[in-house]
Amino acid sequence: MQEPDNSLSDFLPKRRKIFYGWWIVVAAALLNILAGGTFVYGLTVFFNPIRNAFGWGAAVTSVAFTLGRLESGLLEAIAGFLVDRVGPRKLMLCGWSVVGLGFLLMSNVDSLWMFYGSFLLMAVGMSFAAFIVIFATIANWFEKKRSRAMTVVVTGYGLSGTLVPLVASAVGAFGWRETLAVMAILVWIIGLPLSSLMRHKPSQYGYLPDGASSEAVDSSQSGSPNETGKGSPAASAADFTLKEAVKTRAFWLLAAVSFFQFFAVSAVMVHTIPFLESIEVSSKMAATVVTGVTVSSLIGRLGFGFIGDFANKRHLMAIGLALQTIGIFIFFLVGSGREWVIIPFLLTYAPGFGATIPLRPALQADYFGTKSFGAIMGIMTLVAMVGGLASPIIAGWIFDVTGSYHTAWLLFALVSLPAVPLILLAKPPAAR
């Protein structure tokens, strides 16, 4: 077990009324706003300005996003193993330092290979700065309130979309190079202090998960835990090792769900702004739509996430995946003169996608425990990565060949359909 390298007393008020896990949740939510506003959603603003500056095709430019996802998927698997062993703080401090360097390098690109390299550098840093590392930390600090804690954390991504119009305005006013340089500085001055607040496991500091007292834990053991969130999730399944988890049917069904879901999501995430600009929607309005996606996703993140501690998470995820698929079908109908179709797209795709974000890690922790949470999620991410790798390039290639994204959206909607029945089949693994 990792020994704490310093006391929490410097970070806690003298009258410790608030469980420190909630401070971690707040810091994680703010880091997710930063990650989403700069890397996940913010970089899409630079897609067309950089492509136009160098005369690159949409497919060639999309390769950077695919390479970033490939490297990120591989490194997140490593990050999953490391966070289970060394904790989150050191990983995240290193990660945000590297992300800032990546933005700084991208602000000075003068070739396609330098563009790819800067994108890969950011992907390396982000693999250790957020995502799996944050989810594993929250899973350790919460049990009964795990879904609610995850919900607050992923709300950061929902709010991060509000930064995208600001990024677009900055690019229009000052240029894409200058904006990227400023983003590098912001990543350092915001990401590093917040990362220093992260801690590994509550037991290392004399806490119990959820801030519970030992008496409360003893009384809760008499309950009959299950996948719905009633009772202690820690007791609902003994802690599985990675080797034990991959031998279960539930593991591969959950991984397959991620594969089909992210095949579609990756392309939508990368090409929303280029698609809308291709049908003569202004850059600022396209950026506002990205904000609308992230803000609308809060409906799913908050609503489904909070309910997840009291209802069947599998069924809730099935509803979310169905809404997401319907939303992509609706996106296929958006066109010049039919911009109003964006509204039903926002009201279906975004809440559906948002619903799965807090539910997926909470369901994994319920099924397999938290001892090897990072390693198990890392391998699942590798499977999801395969689905997310090709779709941005496919979407770019379809646009280069046909001059339209509509065929791509129809294809991705069809591919995402199997996720719904698969999640319903992913019942809890048998007790060992």
JOMO-V515873 format. One record per residue. SS is DSSP state (H for helix, E for strand, - for the rest). OMEGA is omega as a letter, one per 20 degrees, with the letter a starting at -180 (none if undefined). Layout:
ss=SS omega=OMEGA
ss=SS omega=OMEGA
//
This chain:
ss=- omega=a
ss=- omega=r
ss=- omega=r
ss=- omega=a
ss=- omega=r
ss=- omega=a
ss=- omega=r
ss=H omega=a
ss=H omega=r
ss=H omega=a
ss=- omega=a
ss=- omega=r
ss=- omega=a
ss=- omega=r
ss=- omega=a
ss=- omega=a
ss=- omega=a
ss=- omega=r
ss=- omega=a
ss=H omega=r
ss=H omega=r
ss=H omega=r
ss=H omega=r
ss=H omega=r
ss=H omega=a
ss=H omega=r
ss=H omega=a
ss=H omega=r
ss=H omega=r
ss=H omega=r
ss=H omega=r
ss=H omega=r
ss=H omega=r
ss=H omega=a
ss=H omega=a
ss=H omega=a
ss=H omega=a
ss=H omega=a
ss=H omega=a
ss=H omega=a
ss=- omega=a
ss=H omega=a
ss=H omega=r
ss=H omega=r
ss=H omega=a
ss=H omega=a
ss=H omega=a
ss=H omega=r
ss=H omega=r
ss=H omega=r
ss=H omega=r
ss=H omega=a
ss=H omega=a
ss=H omega=r
ss=- omega=a
ss=- omega=r
ss=- omega=a
ss=H omega=a
ss=H omega=r
ss=H omega=r
ss=H omega=a
ss=H omega=r
ss=H omega=r
ss=H omega=r
ss=H omega=r
ss=H omega=r
ss=H omega=r
ss=H omega=r
ss=H omega=r
ss=H omega=a
ss=H omega=a
ss=H omega=r
ss=H omega=r
ss=H omega=a
ss=H omega=r
ss=H omega=r
ss=H omega=r
ss=H omega=r
ss=H omega=r
ss=H omega=r
ss=H omega=a
ss=H omega=a
ss=H omega=r
ss=H omega=a
ss=H omega=a
ss=H omega=r
ss=- omega=a
ss=H omega=a
ss=H omega=a
ss=H omega=r
ss=H omega=a
ss=H omega=r
ss=H omega=r
ss=H omega=a
ss=H omega=a
ss=H omega=r
ss=H omega=a
ss=H omega=r
ss=H omega=r
ss=H omega=r
ss=H omega=r
ss=H omega=r
ss=H omega=a
ss=H omega=r
ss=H omega=a
ss=H omega=r
ss=- omega=a
ss=- omega=a
ss=- omega=r
ss=- omega=r
ss=- omega=r
ss=H omega=a
ss=H omega=r
ss=H omega=r
ss=H omega=r
ss=H omega=a
ss=H omega=a
ss=H omega=r
ss=H omega=r
ss=H omega=r
ss=H omega=r
ss=H omega=r
ss=H omega=r
ss=H omega=a
ss=H omega=a
ss=H omega=r
ss=H omega=a
ss=H omega=a
ss=H omega=a
ss=- omega=r
ss=- omega=a
ss=H omega=a
ss=H omega=r
ss=H omega=a
ss=H omega=r
ss=H omega=a
ss=H omega=r
ss=H omega=r
ss=H omega=r
ss=H omega=a
ss=H omega=a
ss=- omega=r
ss=- omega=a
ss=- omega=a
ss=- omega=a
ss=H omega=a
ss=H omega=r
ss=H omega=r
ss=H omega=r
ss=H omega=a
ss=H omega=r
ss=H omega=a
ss=H omega=a
ss=H omega=r
ss=H omega=r
ss=H omega=r
ss=H omega=r
ss=H omega=r
ss=H omega=a
ss=H omega=r
ss=H omega=r
ss=H omega=r
ss=H omega=a
ss=H omega=r
ss=H omega=r
ss=H omega=r
ss=H omega=r
ss=H omega=r
ss=H omega=r
ss=H omega=r
ss=H omega=r
ss=H omega=a
ss=H omega=a
ss=H omega=a
ss=- omega=a
ss=H omega=r
ss=H omega=a
ss=H omega=a
ss=H omega=r
ss=H omega=r
ss=H omega=r
ss=H omega=r
ss=H omega=r
ss=H omega=a
ss=H omega=r
ss=H omega=r
ss=H omega=a
ss=H omega=a
ss=H omega=r
ss=H omega=a
ss=H omega=a
ss=H omega=r
ss=H omega=r
ss=H omega=r
ss=H omega=a
ss=- omega=r
ss=- omega=a
ss=- omega=r
ss=- omega=a
ss=- omega=a
ss=- omega=a
ss=H omega=a
ss=H omega=r
ss=H omega=a
ss=H omega=r
ss=- omega=r
ss=- omega=r
ss=- omega=r
ss=H omega=a
ss=H omega=a
ss=H omega=a
ss=- omega=r
ss=- omega=a
ss=H omega=r
ss=H omega=a
ss=H omega=r
ss=H omega=r
ss=H omega=a
ss=H omega=a
ss=H omega=a
ss=- omega=a
ss=- omega=r
ss=- omega=r
ss=- omega=a
ss=- omega=r
ss=- omega=a
ss=- omega=a
ss=- omega=a
ss=- omega=r
ss=- omega=a
ss=- omega=a
ss=- omega=r
ss=H omega=a
ss=H omega=a
ss=H omega=a
ss=H omega=r
ss=- omega=r
ss=- omega=a
ss=- omega=r
ss=- omega=r
ss=- omega=r
ss=H omega=a
ss=H omega=r
ss=H omega=a
ss=H omega=a
ss=- omega=r
ss=- omega=a
ss=- omega=r
ss=H omega=a
ss=H omega=a
ss=H omega=a
ss=H omega=r
ss=H omega=r
ss=H omega=r
ss=H omega=r
ss=H omega=r
ss=H omega=r
ss=H omega=r
ss=H omega=a
ss=H omega=a
ss=H omega=a
ss=H omega=r
ss=H omega=r
ss=H omega=a
ss=H omega=a
ss=H omega=a
ss=H omega=r
ss=H omega=a
ss=H omega=a
ss=H omega=a
ss=H omega=r
ss=H omega=a
ss=H omega=r
ss=H omega=r
ss=H omega=a
ss=H omega=r
ss=H omega=r
ss=H omega=r
ss=- omega=r
ss=- omega=r
ss=- omega=a
ss=- omega=a
ss=H omega=a
ss=H omega=r
ss=H omega=r
ss=H omega=r
ss=H omega=r
ss=H omega=r
ss=H omega=r
ss=H omega=r
ss=H omega=r
ss=H omega=r
ss=H omega=a
ss=H omega=r
ss=H omega=r
ss=H omega=r
ss=H omega=r
ss=H omega=r
ss=H omega=r
ss=H omega=a
ss=H omega=a
ss=H omega=a
ss=H omega=a
ss=H omega=a
ss=H omega=r
ss=H omega=r
ss=H omega=a
ss=- omega=r
ss=- omega=a
ss=- omega=a
ss=- omega=a
ss=- omega=a
ss=H omega=r
ss=H omega=a
ss=H omega=r
ss=H omega=r
ss=H omega=r
ss=H omega=r
ss=H omega=r
ss=H omega=r
ss=H omega=r
ss=H omega=r
ss=H omega=r
ss=H omega=r
ss=H omega=r
ss=H omega=a
ss=H omega=r
ss=H omega=r
ss=H omega=r
ss=H omega=r
ss=H omega=r
ss=H omega=a
ss=- omega=a
ss=- omega=r
ss=- omega=r
ss=- omega=a
ss=- omega=r
ss=- omega=a
ss=- omega=a
ss=- omega=r
ss=H omega=r
ss=H omega=a
ss=H omega=r
ss=H omega=r
ss=H omega=r
ss=H omega=a
ss=H omega=r
ss=H omega=a
ss=H omega=a
ss=H omega=r
ss=H omega=r
ss=H omega=r
ss=H omega=a
ss=H omega=a
ss=H omega=a
ss=H omega=a
ss=H omega=r
ss=H omega=a
ss=H omega=a
ss=H omega=r
ss=H omega=r
ss=H omega=r
ss=H omega=r
ss=H omega=r
ss=H omega=r
ss=H omega=a
ss=H omega=a
ss=H omega=a
ss=- omega=a
ss=- omega=a
ss=- omega=r
ss=- omega=a
ss=H omega=a
ss=H omega=a
ss=H omega=a
ss=H omega=r
ss=H omega=r
ss=H omega=r
ss=H omega=r
ss=H omega=r
ss=H omega=r
ss=H omega=r
ss=H omega=r
ss=H omega=a
ss=H omega=r
ss=H omega=r
ss=H omega=a
ss=H omega=a
ss=H omega=a
ss=H omega=a
ss=H omega=r
ss=H omega=r
ss=H omega=r
ss=H omega=r
ss=H omega=r
ss=H omega=r
ss=H omega=r
ss=H omega=r
ss=H omega=a
ss=H omega=a
ss=H omega=a
ss=H omega=a
ss=- omega=a
ss=- omega=r
ss=- omega=a
ss=H omega=r
ss=H omega=r
ss=H omega=a
ss=H omega=r
ss=H omega=r
ss=H omega=a
ss=H omega=r
ss=H omega=r
ss=H omega=a
ss=H omega=a
ss=H omega=a
ss=- omega=a
ss=H omega=a
ss=H omega=a
ss=H omega=r
ss=H omega=a
ss=H omega=r
ss=H omega=r
ss=H omega=r
ss=H omega=a
ss=- omega=r
ss=- omega=a
ss=- omega=r
ss=- omega=r
ss=- omega=r
ss=- omega=a
ss=- omega=none
//
